[in-house]
Amino acid sequence: MKFGVNSWIWVSPLTTRDVAELAPLAKSLGAEWFEVPLEDPGLIDAAEAGAIIRDLGMGTSVCAAMGPDRDLIHEDAAIRDNGMAYLMQCVDAVQRLGGTNVAGPLYSSVGRVWQSTADERRRDTDLLVQQLRELAEYAGGHGAVLCVEPLNRFETSFINLAAQAIEVVDRVDHPACKIMLDTFHMNIEEQAMGDAFRAVGPRLQHVHACENDRSAPGSGHVPWDDVATAIKEIGYDGPVVIESFTAQVKSIARAAAIWRPLAESQDALARDGLRFLKQLLG
């Protein structure tokens, strides 16, 4: 198991120059993993960034940023096609970075919510399975794994629960399509977080370890003992990454509803959270 940070703790969008500054900082704070959000693929030279991260002895992954024009189940075919093309760029980027996992809500735009009838949900699920199967073939051919993330009800109306992600991933039925769980979203949606981890079991490929208010893990009321017990029971040994945000970057603060500082500093958030997670799970 490796413990790391997502660069959204400090900046958005991430550039190659940011990687050169932040990856060494993250390592100095205790990180073994540096996650790269790919908001604008044109801002990152993935080969150069990957060399920086590898030289530090750190692991890496790509976090997909699903915006309004990147949506695999949108009624507009052009938006669906753009979403597919973007996720293929994410796969290409993670390969050049030297990583494996492409994680995020790989289905719809973050913030898009809508009410569906049972028939409409079945139709959208059928479409998503078809789209993800094609992407999984592409990912598998490039040594990558897609990690489908449930989000809370305020950020999507489509996949909120581990059980819903399991349904989709099992239907895709491809070794390059698995699940990411994020404790921030789970704290809102799951009735028992440990049971959700157990249900996902061997499908679990990536974890975002986040406090209930996006502050440092261990500083809030997420039931961490329950999470730790379940993670150990299922034998998970993959990355555990802190995903948080800074109120100083206005665009990401609005998107993630970060209206106040969550720690004495962003460095402290990363340092204290990593220390806690290593004690909990290491």
N, C-alpha and C positions, 0 to 999 in steps of 0.2 A: 504494500500500500504506500502511495506517495501523496504528500500533502502539499497543496499549492494555492495559488491565487489567480483570479481573473483580473486582467489589467483595468477593467472598469472601476476598480477600487480607486484608481487615480485619474484616468483620462478617458476621453471619448471625443472623436474616434481615434483608434490606435494607429500610429505610423511606425515605420522602421526605426526612425530616430528614437521614438518613445521606447521601443523594445530595447535598444542599446542602453537606455538610461534605467528603465524600470526592472528589467530582468535581473541585473546585478543587485539592485535595491531589494527586490523580492527575496533573492537568495540570502542576503544579509539579515533579513527579518525571519528567516527560517524556512522559506519555501523550497520545495524540491520539484515544483511543477509551475509552469508559467503558461496560463491559458490566453489565447489570442482571439479576441472578438473580431470578426471580419465584417465590420460595418460597410467599409468601402474597400473592395479588393485592390483597387488601384493605389491605395496608400501604403500597402505592405509589400515589400520584396520578401516573399516567403523563404526563398533560399538563403538570403542574407540574415533574416531574422532567425531562421532555424539554426544557422551556424553559431549565432550569438548564444542562443539558448543551449545548444549542445555543448559548446565550449565551457559553459557553466556547470555542466553535468546535470541539467534539469530536463524533465519530461515536458511535453507540450501537447496541446489539443486546440481545436478551433471551436469557438462558440459562434453559432450562426445568429445573425440579426435579421429577423423576419419583419420587414416593414410592409407598408400598404401595397407596394408593387411586387412583393414576394409572397405568394400565397398559393399553395398547391391545390386548394379546393375552392378557389374563387369562381364565381359564375363567368367572369371574363377570361377567355382562353389565353389572351395575351399576358395577363397577370400570372396565370398558372405557368405558362411557358417561361416567363421571366423567373419565377420562383425555382423552377427546375434548373434553369441555366445557372442561377446564383448558387444553388446547392452543389452543383457540379464544380463550380469555382471553389467552393469550400473544400470539397474533396481534393481537388488539385492542390490547393494551398496546404492542407494538412500533410499531404504526401511530401511536398517540397520542404515543409517545416521539419519533417522527420517524425511526425506524430501519427496517430491512428484515429482518434475519436473526433467526430463532427457532432456537436451536441447542441440541443436547443429545441424549440417548439417547431419541429420540422413538418408543419402542416398548414399553418395559417398565420396571418399577420398578428403580431402582438397588439392587443387592444381592440381587435375586431370581435364584437360579440353580436349574436343574433339568436333568435328563437327558432327552433326547428320542430317540425312534426316528426313522428317516428319514421315515416317514409323518407322525409328529407334527410334525416340523420343517416339512415341506411344508405341512401344515394351518395352522400358526402363521404361516408366511410368506405364504400366500394371504390370511389374515385381515389381516395387517399391511398388505399392499399395498392391500387394499380400504379400510382405515381411513385410510392415508396419502393415497390418491387423493382421498377426500372432504375431508380436511384441506387438501390442496394446492389444491383448488378454492376453498376458503374463504380460504386464505392469498393466493392469486393475486388474488382479488377485493378484497383489502385492501392490496395492494402489498407483501406479505411473502413471504419464502422460508423454507421449512423446511429445516433443516440436520441430517441424520441422523448421529449420532456413534457409531462403534464404541467399546465399552469393553473393558477387560481382563477376563480370565476370572474374576477374583475379584469383579467387580461385576455381571456378567451372563454368562449362558451362551448368549445368543442371537446378538448381532452383535458379534464380537470383531475382525474383520478388515476392511480396506478392501474386499476382494473380496466379502464378504458384504453390505456396504452398497451396493456397486455393483449387485449382483443385485437388491436391493429397489428401489433408486431407478430403475434401468432399467425395471423392471416397472411402477412407478408411472407413469413416462413423462409427467411434468408439469414445466413450467419452474419451478414454485414448490416443487419437491422436489429438493434437492441434498444434498451431503455436507459434514460437518465432520470434520476429522482433528485428533487431539490427540496430541502427541508423547509424553506420559506413557504413555498406553495403548499406543501403537504400539511404544514401547521394550520393552514386555513381549511383545507379540503378533506383530509383523511380523518376518519374517526379514531383510528389506531395506527400510528406511524410505523411501529414495529411490524404489525401485521401486513402493511402495504409492502415493506421491504421483503418480508418473507414470501409474499405472493409473487413478487417479481422474480425473486430467486436468481437462477442462472442467467436470466435475461438482463440483469443489471450490468451495465458497462461503464457508467460514469455517475458520480455523485457531486452535487453542489451542496455544501454544508453551510447553511445560512441561518442566522438567528431570526426569531419571529419578526423583528423590526429592521432586519438587514444590518444590525450591528455585529460586533465580534461574536462568533460562536462561543457559547458558554456564558454570555452576559444577560440572557433573557430567559424565556420559559419554554423553549423547545424541549421535549422530553428526551434528552440526549442519552440517558442510560438505556431507554427502550430502543432508540436508534442503534446504539452500539451493540447491544445484545443481538438484535436482528441481523445486523451487518456481519457479525462474527458467525452467527448460526448458518448463514447462507454461504459463507466462505468467500465473501467479496474481498478482492485484493487489488482493486483498481484505484484510479486517482480520486482524491477527495479534495475539492476545490472550493475556496471561499469566493462567492460572488456577491459583491456589494458595490456601492456607487458613491459618488461624491456630489454634494450639493453645489460644489463650485463649478461644475460643468452643467450649464443651464439646460441644454438639450436632453441629456441623460437624466437630470434631476426631474424634469417634467415627465419624462416617459416612465420613470420608475417611482415617481411620487416621493422623492427624497427632498424634504423641505427644511431639514435641520442637520447639523453635524451628528454623526452616529457614534463618534468616539472623540477622544482628545485630539487625535490626528488620524489621517488615513493610514499612516505607517503603523500607528498603535493598533488600529483595528486589525490589520494583517498580522502583526506580531503576536498580539494577544490571542487572536483566533487560532492561529497555527499552533501556538503552545498548548492551548486547550485541546485541540483535535488530536495532537500527537499523544497527549496524556490519556485521552479517552480511547483512542483506537490503535495507537502504535504498539 
